[in-house]
Amino acid sequence: MSGSGDNERIKEGLRQTLHDLSTLHGVSGFEQAVVRYTRQRFEPLVKRVETDSYGNVTAVKSSRHEAPVLMISAHMDEIGFIVKSIEPNGFLRFDRIGGAGEAVLPCRKVDVSGHFGLIGSISGHLASASRLGQITPISELYIDVGASTADEVGKMGINVGDPISFFGELAAFTARDRVCGKGMDDRAGLAILIQVLNELKDEIPFGSVRAVATVLEQVGLRGAAMAAYRIKPNYAIALDGVAAADTPDLSTTKDMPVIMGKGPVVLLASSIGQDVAVRGNIAHPAMRRHLLAAATNGQVPVQFATLMRRGTTEAALVHMSRDGVPAITVGVPRRYSYSPHEMIDLGDAAAAVNLIVRFIREMETHSDLAFA
């Protein structure tokens, strides 16, 4: 594992990147600002940078050998919304893009295609006690952009189909190295990907490393599927967040055995739904073997988890590309998922950087990717 001085430097690098990323808006299908930022960060660190027609950004490092080809992915998009209609009195109706729950929405500040907006809520002085205790479905919510007519909204340049995203700039907690902000799913993974390339800037790995920042993950893992088909990797690692269950309303045995501050998570199985056949991934045994060897050799603490009830990562589609890609997920423990203020520990993220860097430095030993 890197020394304490290196870890502090890595954490500071992650903090600065997350500060930048938390100010950018990139709802699924509208990731352009994050694509531009990612290209800018990738370009000084690698041999070349490629961007496909959908916005997936691939950093290609120089290598000593063409094979094996390792794909490491993190997604750029965030959960958000889209303008569905405009009321005659200037309020906006909207639909969900991704998994934001209704309970966290009333009175949240949002960006509507570059304009400030506020998700409305009934006044506490005018609502009945029963109404105040209810969660308002998204079909009944609206956004106030300060306009009084639909024509006024049109003159602002807001139209049906425009993206809506949370405001949630990075904030730091006094205790420990913990931060929160919007889009930590998966801006934390993207920050780790950038930091890994920074750590390896002056190194030439044994095999080919393709670091891919993907689009459209929140709506079906689509960017990763596009990238994997084009890259044809021999093996792959998906970087993403994993829900921590160390809060008073959850259990680390009944819900998830993940504790913030105890290191990155090696996700051994995931699925959307109870049936693992429904878009999930069971970690390939060779990937598990080589990743754990890197953790042991680098003295990086890791946690193990499964996610079989609701949720999966890009490994779910990458591993099914072409004739199969051995894949695994490395996750960062995250509290308050799918909210405007997701929380991570920079120590966990720095440990993930160290783990992936060690894994890449050991590529020469990755000759056995057999299912055994």
Steps between C-alpha positions, in 0.01 A plus 500: 500500500620855438653687792302745711644794307390347170155431643458861606603614153258254338215609727565864418501418128169318538354789700590755234361284219177438689467872565519560126265218411235595755451833323431335165160383381482175310168320519489183289490599135627852578858429615671751269654719774643197678630359171690824434645504850602134485674538165691798638614299804586186301703663222821588693511156662483249213613421147168597341137570582207378290137612517232300323177627347308466829761672718682207661856623564783247482853571624757269337832459680823399332585137576783252463271243341169517312348237728345449743254785455354627828189719495431710810175693492319765703188680387464875453122531515291582804139451596263784420187597315365630169241769427171330411271800453455867585191622685325819374606673824870422443552195720681198354391137520776245478588132470775303666827396334661240724405403851434812711229432758208733565578531871811713439353733237278776650672838529820378337702745290541385140662613178261511204711520186718769656226679698440487874186322610334369815289189534179631655331383818169586662530763774506360851245763601249388239534121504307264721690290753438187292623672183821611669571142599465364146762453231388683187540289184713646225194523274365771732821693555599810306795735458490874557747695283367839609283547193131592495401379153595229252606773257742635757646152542542473124685831489742359760586230249347215702323236292344158531780244499753717684710334775456570870765422761561560869718771645735347754853638503764312696492555876749366754428365848713617792561146621714270285550532124133481408324702234156516347357635180270416215587230252754311711342213305724490307710814511698330778582217260593749229728687742667169588549422131665837440720461807610150394617641166679778684682249722609302192581802285871417470460121486449265205290201606568147381166481317258744342294710742181667375344734756144573390268771627157388390158653432144381561575267791205616710255397227628152424883482498494592133831684459703217650343253259594723205857542623558133579384395154742745338800441730479119513663476846648180639376598845328791673448687825197720561541785750181605674344582834365236737245585769641508853272359769668646809223750577229468770231401249695212343684186606844381393377141523139515377557763231862545387828406674655832397640757743623843398870546573590131482626503141365441150247227433559196280150427372471124459148484352228743395159494339198713421227287653521177694606302195872544425421430135328839482788726401749418771855378538671233706867589537721289274724275714820608325414867554429435864829312535715767334325791672541345843867429423545870424324593826723264699823603328416868530368470857173661393204422730190386311144403586284237331134533412218372282213708365217272397185697577528818299796632311788397280801655326650525154660158552152358436511583128876513446543136601250394230673687218591287196619159626520605866726730704622401849377790715469625855389817679697713744271731694531796733276488810236769465228627734170660394495355150284665232470820697640848426758451776674164470785447744834319463825467694805622308706235678290229336540666160878535546521132593310416181759699303780305666325171429448569129853636457642186661279281281631673186860473614450125535353450150792278400373238747150501351565219255229278647150632439344154488170420669655274764 
